[in-house]
Amino acid sequence: MAVNLANKDQRARGLLNDDFFKSEMDFLEQSQIDIIVNSAPHESEEREEAYRMQLAIKKIRAHFQSLAADSEIEKKRWKIL
């Protein structure tokens, strides 16, 4: 599937501003936190997996935030030069 790379920043901003996308990302992150908080003392493997999943969700969100900021960073970089 070919993706127009020229507007990746616009598409990323669109996702980050989309209420459905935001709520689903928040839900996924909160569900992992709930697993950690509600686990029994002996369920350390489940907590560790939930923690890794939460980190992955944060990295995905950060990736889209980085893509969204790329064009602004590029514009400012040329102003500095």
N, CA, C and O of each residue as an XYZ file, in Angstrom:
324
protein
N       0.844     -1.171      0.000
C       0.000      0.000      0.000
C       0.891      1.235      0.000
O       1.658      1.447      0.939
N       0.797      2.034     -1.025
C       1.612      3.239     -1.131
C       1.004      4.361     -0.303
O      -0.207      4.584     -0.322
N       1.858      5.056      0.417
C       1.436      6.181      1.245
C       2.133      7.426      0.731
O       3.340      7.422      0.492
N       1.364      8.486      0.565
C       1.955      9.748      0.148
C       2.776     10.287      1.308
O       2.224     10.735      2.313
N       4.089     10.242      1.166
C       4.976     10.661      2.248
C       4.990     12.164      2.430
O       5.414     12.655      3.476
N       4.538     12.898      1.438
C       4.581     14.355      1.520
C       3.629     14.905      2.582
O       3.870     15.989      3.114
N       2.587     14.206      2.891
C       1.634     14.728      3.868
C       1.525     13.870      5.123
O       0.478     13.840      5.771
N       2.597     13.180      5.462
C       2.594     12.352      6.674
C       2.311     13.191      7.912
O       1.583     12.757      8.805
N       2.887     14.399      7.970
C       2.661     15.248      9.131
C       1.190     15.636      9.255
O       0.649     15.666     10.360
N       0.544     15.932      8.137
C      -0.874     16.298      8.160
C      -1.743     15.114      8.584
O      -2.688     15.267      9.357
N      -1.411     13.948      8.071
C      -2.180     12.751      8.433
C      -1.998     12.412      9.909
O      -2.951     12.024     10.586
N      -0.768     12.561     10.405
C      -0.504     12.294     11.825
C      -1.270     13.291     12.694
O      -1.863     12.907     13.702
N      -1.260     14.570     12.307
C      -2.023     15.576     13.061
C      -3.504     15.252     13.041
O      -4.203     15.416     14.041
N      -3.973     14.788     11.887
C      -5.377     14.401     11.781
C      -5.737     13.299     12.754
O      -6.776     13.352     13.412
N      -4.867     12.290     12.843
C      -5.116     11.197     13.798
C      -5.088     11.701     15.232
O      -5.964     11.369     16.031
N      -4.083     12.502     15.558
C      -3.938     12.985     16.932
C      -5.081     13.903     17.347
O      -5.370     14.041     18.535
N      -5.731     14.530     16.371
C      -6.864     15.396     16.675
C      -8.202     14.681     16.543
O      -9.244     15.254     16.861
N      -8.183     13.445     16.081
C      -9.406     12.670     15.906
C      -9.888     12.142     17.257
O      -9.160     11.425     17.943
N     -11.097     12.493     17.630
C     -11.628     12.100     18.941
C     -11.688     10.585     19.115
O     -11.396     10.075     20.196
N     -12.066      9.862     18.057
C     -12.142      8.408     18.153
C     -10.758      7.815     18.397
O     -10.592      6.972     19.279
N      -9.763      8.249     17.620
C      -8.403      7.752     17.788
C      -7.885      8.052     19.189
O      -7.322      7.179     19.850
N      -8.078      9.297     19.643
C      -7.612      9.675     20.982
C      -8.275      8.831     22.063
O      -7.605      8.358     22.981
N      -9.579      8.643     21.960
C     -10.271      7.889     23.004
C      -9.856      6.422     23.010
O      -9.746      5.814     24.074
N      -9.627      5.852     21.838
C      -9.191      4.456     21.775
C      -7.771      4.283     22.308
O      -7.485      3.307     23.001
N      -6.887      5.214     21.993
C      -5.527      5.155     22.535
C      -5.560      5.295     24.057
O      -4.861      4.573     24.769
N      -6.376      6.229     24.550
C      -6.521      6.402     25.998
C      -7.080      5.132     26.639
O      -6.621      4.711     27.701
N      -8.077      4.524     25.984
C      -8.669      3.292     26.501
C      -7.633      2.172     26.581
O      -7.546      1.468     27.587
N      -6.843      2.012     25.507
C      -5.818      0.963     25.496
C      -4.801      1.167     26.618
O      -4.412      0.224     27.307
N      -4.381      2.422     26.783
C      -3.407      2.710     27.836
C      -4.010      2.473     29.224
O      -3.373      1.869     30.088
N      -5.231      2.950     29.430
C      -5.870      2.785     30.732
C      -6.139      1.315     31.043
O      -6.052      0.906     32.201
N      -6.464      0.520     30.031
C      -6.724     -0.906     30.287
C      -5.466     -1.610     30.790
O      -5.553     -2.530     31.603
N      -4.301     -1.185     30.314
C      -3.049     -1.773     30.797
C      -2.752     -1.318     32.232
O      -2.272     -2.098     33.055
N      -3.044     -0.054     32.513
C      -2.868      0.449     33.884
C      -3.789     -0.307     34.834
O      -3.394     -0.654     35.947
N      -5.015     -0.559     34.390
C      -5.975     -1.302     35.221
C      -5.466     -2.703     35.522
O      -5.638     -3.195     36.637
N      -4.849     -3.344     34.556
C      -4.292     -4.686     34.779
C      -3.225     -4.623     35.859
O      -3.180     -5.476     36.745
N      -2.366     -3.610     35.785
C      -1.296     -3.462     36.782
C      -1.893     -3.220     38.161
O      -1.508     -3.869     39.134
N      -2.827     -2.292     38.243
C      -3.406     -1.896     39.536
C      -4.221     -3.024     40.152
O      -4.202     -3.209     41.369
N      -4.928     -3.769     39.333
C      -5.844     -4.788     39.855
C      -5.251     -6.194     39.906
O      -5.967     -7.159     40.173
N      -3.957     -6.313     39.653
C      -3.351     -7.644     39.680
C      -3.079     -8.080     41.117
O      -2.898     -7.270     42.025
N      -3.061     -9.369     41.269
C      -2.746     -9.959     42.572
C      -1.227     -9.935     42.768
O      -0.479     -9.873     41.793
N      -0.774     -9.984     44.013
C       0.666     -9.933     44.278
C       1.482    -10.968     43.511
O       2.617    -10.691     43.123
N       0.930    -12.143     43.288
C       1.676    -13.206     42.609
C       1.644    -13.086     41.081
O       2.265    -13.905     40.404
N       0.953    -12.108     40.523
C       0.808    -11.958     39.072
C       1.838    -10.987     38.486
O       1.494    -10.076     37.733
N       3.072    -11.195     38.839
C       4.120    -10.280     38.388
C       4.320    -10.332     36.874
O       4.605     -9.304     36.258
N       4.178    -11.503     36.267
C       4.342    -11.602     34.815
C       3.262    -10.799     34.089
O       3.542    -10.153     33.079
N       2.038    -10.837     34.597
C       0.954    -10.076     33.987
C       1.212     -8.574     34.113
O       0.960     -7.814     33.177
N       1.715     -8.152     35.275
C       2.041     -6.730     35.468
C       3.151     -6.288     34.521
O       3.080     -5.215     33.922
N       4.175     -7.125     34.394
C       5.290     -6.780     33.512
C       4.828     -6.688     32.058
O       5.244     -5.782     31.336
N       3.985     -7.602     31.627
C       3.460     -7.568     30.257
C       2.597     -6.318     30.058
O       2.702     -5.654     29.027
N       1.759     -5.999     31.019
C       0.916     -4.804     30.918
C       1.778     -3.550     30.881
O       1.473     -2.610     30.148
N       2.840     -3.528     31.654
C       3.758     -2.388     31.650
C       4.423     -2.237     30.288
O       4.539     -1.125     29.774
N       4.863     -3.357     29.697
C       5.472     -3.306     28.362
C       4.469     -2.834     27.319
O       4.811     -2.068     26.418
N       3.245     -3.291     27.446
C       2.200     -2.866     26.507
C       1.930     -1.372     26.646
O       1.764     -0.673     25.646
N       1.885     -0.884     27.877
C       1.658      0.535     28.097
C       2.797      1.356     27.491
O       2.548      2.399     26.888
N       4.021      0.906     27.642
C       5.158      1.600     27.034
C       5.048      1.596     25.509
O       5.358      2.597     24.862
N       4.616      0.492     24.944
C       4.453      0.411     23.491
C       3.389      1.399     23.017
O       3.568      2.055     21.991
N       2.308      1.508     23.741
C       1.250      2.457     23.393
C       1.788      3.883     23.456
O       1.504      4.694     22.574
N       2.558      4.190     24.487
C       3.165      5.519     24.608
C       4.120      5.797     23.448
O       4.168      6.915     22.934
N       4.877      4.782     23.040
C       5.803      4.961     21.918
C       5.057      5.189     20.607
O       5.486      5.990     19.776
N       3.957      4.496     20.423
C       3.148      4.695     19.218
C       2.606      6.119     19.187
O       2.671      6.794     18.159
N       2.074      6.569     20.315
C       1.546      7.935     20.387
C       2.665      8.949     20.127
O       2.468      9.914     19.388
N       3.832      8.733     20.728
C       4.971      9.634     20.539
C       5.433      9.644     19.086
O       5.850     10.681     18.570
N       5.360      8.503     18.435
C       5.735      8.424     17.025
C       4.838      9.338     16.187
O       5.332     10.098     15.354
N       3.535      9.266     16.403
C       2.614     10.117     15.655
C       2.815     11.594     16.004
O       2.695     12.456     15.134
N       3.116     11.887     17.257
C       3.387     13.274     17.652
C       4.645     13.785     16.952
O       4.704     14.942     16.536
N       5.631     12.933     16.826
C       6.856     13.304     16.133
C       6.591     13.560     14.653
O       7.073     14.545     14.094
N       5.828     12.678     14.022
C       5.472     12.879     12.617
C       4.716     14.185     12.426
O       4.965     14.921     11.470
N       3.797     14.468     13.334
C       2.994     15.687     13.233
C       3.846     16.933     13.367
O       3.520     17.968     12.787
N       4.920     16.855     14.113
C       5.766     18.020     14.362
C       6.858     18.191     13.300
O       7.519     19.229     13.270
N       7.057     17.213     12.445
C       8.157     17.257     11.477
C       8.159     18.510     10.610
O       9.206     19.138     10.450
N       7.024     18.885     10.053
C       7.018     20.037      9.149
C       7.311     21.331      9.893
O       7.984     22.214      9.362
N       6.814     21.450     11.115
C       7.091     22.659     11.915
C       8.568     22.737     12.272
O       9.165     23.813     12.235
N       9.142     21.623     12.609
C      10.575     21.582     12.934
C      11.385     21.962     11.704
O      12.351     22.718     11.800
N      10.989     21.435     10.545
C      11.700     21.732      9.300
C      11.613     23.230      8.970
O      12.606     23.828      8.557
N      10.451     23.826      9.146
C      10.290     25.261      8.877
C      11.188     26.089      9.790
O      11.858     27.016      9.334
N      11.201     25.757     11.064
C      12.011     26.501     12.032
C      13.501     26.293     11.789
O      14.303     27.196     12.023
N      13.864     25.124     11.329
C      15.282     24.848     11.062
C      15.803     25.778      9.984
O      16.921     26.281     10.090
N      15.024     26.010      8.965
C      15.468     26.896      7.875
C      15.502     28.344      8.305
O      16.285     29.119      7.756
N      14.680     28.745      9.270
C      14.721     30.107      9.783
C      16.006     30.355     10.565
O      16.556     31.456     10.532
N      16.476     29.347     11.256
C      17.695     29.469     12.065
C      18.901     29.619     11.166
O      19.806     30.398     11.466
N      18.927     28.881     10.062
C      20.057     28.940      9.146
C      20.029     30.269      8.449
O      20.896     30.549      7.620
